[in-house]
Structure formats: C-alpha cells, structure tokens
Amino acid sequence: MDTGFWPGRDGGGMNADGGATGGGGERVAVGGYARALHEEARRANERRVLVLAGAPGATRSRAHDVVDALEVGVAATTVVGPEGFLAGEHVGTRRAGELLGSTREVVVLDCHAECRPNALGRVVGVVDGGGLLVVLAPAMDAWPDRRDGFDEGMAVPPFSLEDVTGHFRRRLVALARAHRGVGVVDVDEGTDGTDGEGGDRGVLRSDGRTHPEPARPSASPSPPADARFPAAAYEACRTADQRDAVASLEALLDPESAVVVAADRGRGKSSAAGLAAGALAARGEDVVVTASERRGCREVFERARELLDALGTAGDHPGEYHLRAAGDGSDASVDADGSSGSPGRVRFEPVGDVVAAPTDGDALIVDEAATVPVRRLESTLSADRVAYATTVHGYEGTGRGFDVRFRGRLEESEHDVVECRLADPIRYAAGDPVEVWAFRALLLDARPPVDDLVAGATPDSVAYRELDAEALLADEHLLREVFGSLVLAHYRTEPDDLARLLDAPNLSVRALVHEGHVACVALLAREGDLSASRRASMYEGGRVKGNMLPDVLTSQLRDEAAAETVGYRVVRIATHHAVRRGGLASHLLSKVREEVADDVDWLGSGFGATPELVDFWRENGYGSVHLSTTRNDASGEYSAIVLHPTSDAGRELRARHAEWFAARASSVLSDALADCDPDVVRATLRACPASVDADLPAPAWRTVVGASYGPGLFDVAPAPFRDLAVKHLVDPEGSDGALDAREERLLVRRVLQARPWPAVADALDYVSPGACMRALGDAVRPLVDAYGNRAALDERDRYRD
C-alpha cells in the first residue's frame, strides 16, 4: 500500500521540523521535495500543487525554504495573500484577478486569513506548465472548522459566524489529499496528510518513476495554403488548434460575418483573437475589443502588439504602434500603419459603451464572451463583423450559457457564422492533473444533466426536494447537476458561489427531480427578521450583508419597518433547457410556497428586468414594487423587485410599496428611467398590484378631453395625462384593454418619459411628429371614456355633437 506522495520506493513522511525521512532513513528537506515536484512538473510540462499546512508562521517559513530551493528564486515568485512575506511580487487576495492574462512559474497562495475560492481558481490559471502552486493553509484536519475572512462575508444578519459551516473546505481538503498532482505537507505534525488508502494519490509514483517527456506541438505551425492573414500570424501560433482558430478568424475580412472561438481556459483563444486583431490592424483596419473587464483583454493586446512588431521587423508593413497600459484609466490600444496606407489600430471599448451605441470600428472582438450577459451580447450583433472568444468551463463564466441562450439568436442574425473549438492546452500538457483537480474542486465544468435524462419531465413526474449541503456533499452527481443548473441560470457564476451554496447559513436549495436528475432548481436566501437597532442603522445609511430586499426597501424606499418582516428571496431559478416552457418553474415556486408559507411573511425576487421575466413573476403572483433607477453594471438592465405575500404582514408590506411605486412612477420615468425600455415599463407597471386614482380636477379633465376629442394640446399640461397613463398601464383591463402595444409604448415614451415628439415618432415608426401627436390623442380617447367623471364625459360629448 502506498502511503503518500514522497519520492522514493517506500513512501516516507515528514518530520515535525519539516524534514523528511525516506524509506531508507535518509533525510530530505521540504525544499528538496518541492524541487522534485518542480522538476517533475517541468519534465511532464504539467503543473503541481504543494500544500503546506500548519500554523501561519511555520508555513510561511517553509515557503521560504521551498522558494529558496527552486531555480526561479524569490524575485520571480508571486505571493497572493494579505502580506508579501517574500521579496518578490505581492498581490492581495481580492486582487488576484489582476494576474489574469499573465503567467507565473511559482505562485504562493496564502489562505490563512481567508480561503477565497475565486482567488484559488484564478491563481491556478496563472501557473504555467512546469510551474508550482504553493498553498499555505491551516492544519488540514482543523481547517474546515476554522472561520476566516471569507466566512465572515457569509455570516449575514441575523445569522452569526458560528452558523457558517465548513463544507466547502472539507471537500477541498479531501480532494487535495486524494488527487494526483497535489501534495500535502503538515509542517506542524510532521505527516504527509494522506490517509494511506487508495493507491497512488501523490505527485510522484512510489517506485520513483515519473511521467515521460510529452510530445510538444510545433512552435510555428504552417499557415494554410489559402491564408489571407500574414504568415507571421500563423508562425506565432503554438498549436495546430490555435492555427485553425486564426484561420477561422479570417472570416472577419468578410462583411456580415461572425466567428465563435470556444475553449476551456488555457487553450489560447484570446491569443488567437489577438493575432487576428493584429492582422486586421496591419491592413489598416480599426478593431474594437470589448469585454466585461478591461484587464481580462491583456492577452489580446499583447499578441496583437507582438504580431505588429514581427511584421514591422520583417518590413512587410512598416509602421509605428504603441500599447498604453490599461490600469490607470487610460485607453488600451495598439496602433499601426496599415498596408493599405490607412492607419490601423486595436483599441478597447467598455462593453457598456458598445451596447449603448453601435461601434464605429471595422470589426468587433468580444473577449470572454461567456461573462457578458446575453442581453448585452445581442447588442453586439449590430456590428457588421464580430468575433466571440468564449470560455467553455471556467471561473469567469460558462460557455454553456453562451451556447444555450445566445447561439440561437446568433444563428438567426444576418451574419454568416463560423465556429471553432480549441481543445489542446497551450501552457501545459493535455491531462494536466492540476487542471483536473481545479475543475473538480471548484466545479468549473459542472453542468446540468444531459437532455435525454430529463426530457420527459413534467409537473406530474417530478419530485420536490429540499437539498441541504449534506445531501449535496453526499451525492457528487447531484451537486454537479445543481451547481451546473445554477451556472446556466446566470451569466456569471464563480467558485465563491459554490462555497456560499455549501456553507452560507441563509442559503438553501429546492429542486424538482425527474428520475433522479435535476430538472428545475431554485436557490433561496432567507432575509429580514432584523433587530430594531439593525433596522435603524440601515435606515440611517448603514449597510447590511445578504438582505437585498429588506435593504432596498429600507435604505432606498425609506421603510424602516420593512426588515422586521422575514421572507425568502429567490436568488436564482433555473429550468433545464430541454423542458423549458413546460410549467416546471411555476410548479417549483408553488411547491416552495406550500412549504414555507406558514414560516415567513413573503417570497420575493430581484432581477434584471425584461418583459418576459416580469410577466413570468406576475403570472406566479409576484407583484412589482420597485424598478431600480440605475442600470446594473454587469447586465446593463434595470432591476425589478417583486413580492408575493404569505401573511398579513407580508400583504401589508407589498400593498404599501406597490402604492408608493405607482405614485412615483410618472416622476421617475421622466427622470432617472427616461431611457428604460418601454416594454419593461409596461410589464413592470402591469405587474404592480396597486390601486391608482384617476380623479382629476375639472381643469385637468378639460385639458385631457380637449387634446383627445377637441383642438387642445398635450404639451400645455402633461401631468394629468401621466396620471391616466399610469392608471391604464397598472390596470389595462380597467379600460377593457382598449390600447394595443404600440399605443402603450407611445404613452410610455411621450407621456411618461417625456421624449421629444420627433424622437418618439422615429422610435415608433410614425410617418411624422404630427402623426405621432394625433396618435396620442386617439390613444387617450378610450381612457377618457373609461375613467372620466360626469364633467369629463359632458366635455367629451360637446365635441361629439
């Protein structure tokens, strides 16, 4: 039986002082072990992980020993953690994302102050083939029961830190001990941390054999015979896969083209996009690169710069270019003199700017498209030539969501679509054990069950289940299906979310299971039930964690009593795409209500508002009580809040906020929400369970009737028209549904959002502003008929006679 990972035929273990005894009694230092790991990683072109477990001081001391023993040295080592205890580069744990797009040979991740899953996922991706990730952690047996800075973020009121569990770290420890490519050294107890079962779990084989030298791809694949990009673009590729991706990106030379380059992390998709961008710039084209985060595009710009450098050196396309670093608020760009005589460049534009207005560039490249919400991706289709580089599995987002939610819209567009998939890793060998370990530990490749397993699911065939952390941990397939479904439900799900799913005391999961497989899942957050002192603090400007709905109702809408009630917020709800529109999500919400109605005052949700989503919640009894006045930075949408009461206190809470929402709708729509999609406004007001009064004074009615039935003008007194518009949109049945969708959009754009007549006429396809004015008068007539008092109707009849 092989008891560990130590090099040598007989396993061996660690002494308490950090040395090691091999099977023959020889003593080996921790540095020697690290050097052996590093050498094996280099020979195999793979990566290795070394966990140093124990007291903070002891693990940091051993980290010094490890780095001193390696050829790279301290100065070439990056420490990620609260302090830079080595002489090399230091990056704070929460800033680990700044390393994206770069590589390191040795990274030390200090997890003593906080074990942040996002940071772990990011630094794993930074370590290059032949490199070593050193993780500093508490003693492995005790680590799951310790509470750190990341746990504090999950201790949301009214829960305390003691309510946070350690399930995520317990799973992480078990996988670290069991997985090939990961070695564990307990520097306090002098053991190797393995349990001695399961055969070869270590990094080196027990007989001392190592992996053979892998076959490495050519550094300069040949260009295709019919290549339109410069040969240097292909010579810069590191794999045949990447060469094929660059060849696919040649489609950007053609009008109405779209290219999708999909890959797992580390396959070179961003590099391929950069080479294509550089090739286009060399021709004198203006290439716009966009992404959710500017820093994630570093690789695109670096490869574009390198290609232009090579072309300039070769004399093919002489010119000047420069790269302005994107970290100080300046633009990132690479400029060149194109072969056509026109200057070419590669430049960055924030995705919000690209969404707000069509780009004026010649071609658009969306890097890490999986992190961009589908609604924003749709806006990029306005570009004549566009490419999407998307991660299939990764902490930045999931290509599965890109495939399921956006691919159909892309296919329906006017673009000729070219697709390419990269499989071969570039920075390390295929089958790298650290990649396999990271994918499993962080569930980076989690996905819903395959379609055939749930295709027959109906509300009658499924079983309703409450899935606590213990149930999920006991069934790895169930955990992967649940988390994979939640990933698909949101454009950006991160490893931090996995830890919250397993450890946060306010979160719980409900699912509909069809023949053992997840067909629909909801993530719930218990909110409210806050103390009087906490409520007062929120009212006076204090922040509260993990109580989104009570926080908005209290701090923004000035209702100090709101957080006294308690409810469940539906954080996410996801139906398997194979059985969407089959009533499963509604069935799940009804089962949740049956279960918790006697325990809470309300159910609610907050989400980026689209007409379809608002209608879904309204049809399930959730009334809208708020529409945010700023767009979500990531989704680009205004967020709606909906409530479904389950008690008298909940009904009173919803009633007062619905009335307040309806009362302020006309003023906020002409101000902060003046650019909100009219269909979102229509849906949100229709979902507002308020009673709106249209008892206008006599002068107001005379103005309204005069503008609709007579020669009067709307512009003289818009206010009464706004009251009528809100009343109709909140309760369209009150006017017998007399207005069609176009007329309701006219009410929103001109009456409520106060858009100028020419802009409204153009947006709604009226032949002229005058025609638009007449259409508004026609639209108001049924409202006069439905809501007018006796005086208003007499005024109307005057013009009829």
Secondary structure, DSSP 8 states (H G I E B T S, - for coil): ------SSTT--EE-TTS-EE-TTS-EE-HHHHHHHHHHHHHHHT--EEEEEES-HHHHHHHHHHHHHHSTT-GGGEEEESSS--SSSEEE-GGGGGGGTT--EEEEEEE-SS---HHHHHHHHHHEEEEEEEEEEES-TTTGGG---HHHHHH--TT--GGG---HHHHHHHHHHHHSTTEEEEETTTTB----S-SS--SSS-TTS----------SS----TT--S-HHHHHT-SSHHHHHHHHHHGGGGSSSEEEEEEE-TTSSHHHHHHHHHHHHHHTT-EEEEE-SSGGGGHHHHHHHHHHHHHHHHHTSS-----B--TTSS---EEEEE-TTSSEEEEEE--HHHHHHS---SSEEEEETGGGS-HHHHHHHTTSSEEEEEEESSSTT--HHHIIIIIHHHHHHSSSEEEEEEE-S-SSS-TT-HHHHHHHHHHTTT-----HHHHTT--TTT-EEEEE-HHHHHH-HHHHHHHHHHHHHHSS---HHHHHHHHH-TTEEEEEEEETTEEEEEEEEEEEE---HHHHHHHHTT---TT-HHHHIIIIIT--TTGGGSEEEEEEEEEE-GGGTTSSHHHHHHHHHHHHHTTT-SEEEEEEE--HHHHHHHHHTT-EEEEEEEEE-TTT-SEEEEEEEE-SHHHHHHHHHHHHHHHHHHHHHHTTTTTTS-HHHHHHHHHT----------HHHHHHHHHHHTSS--GGG-HHHHHHHHHHHHH-GGGGTT-S-HHHHHHIIIIIIS---HHHHHHHTT-SSHHHHHHHHHHHHHHHHHHH--HHHHHHHHHHH-
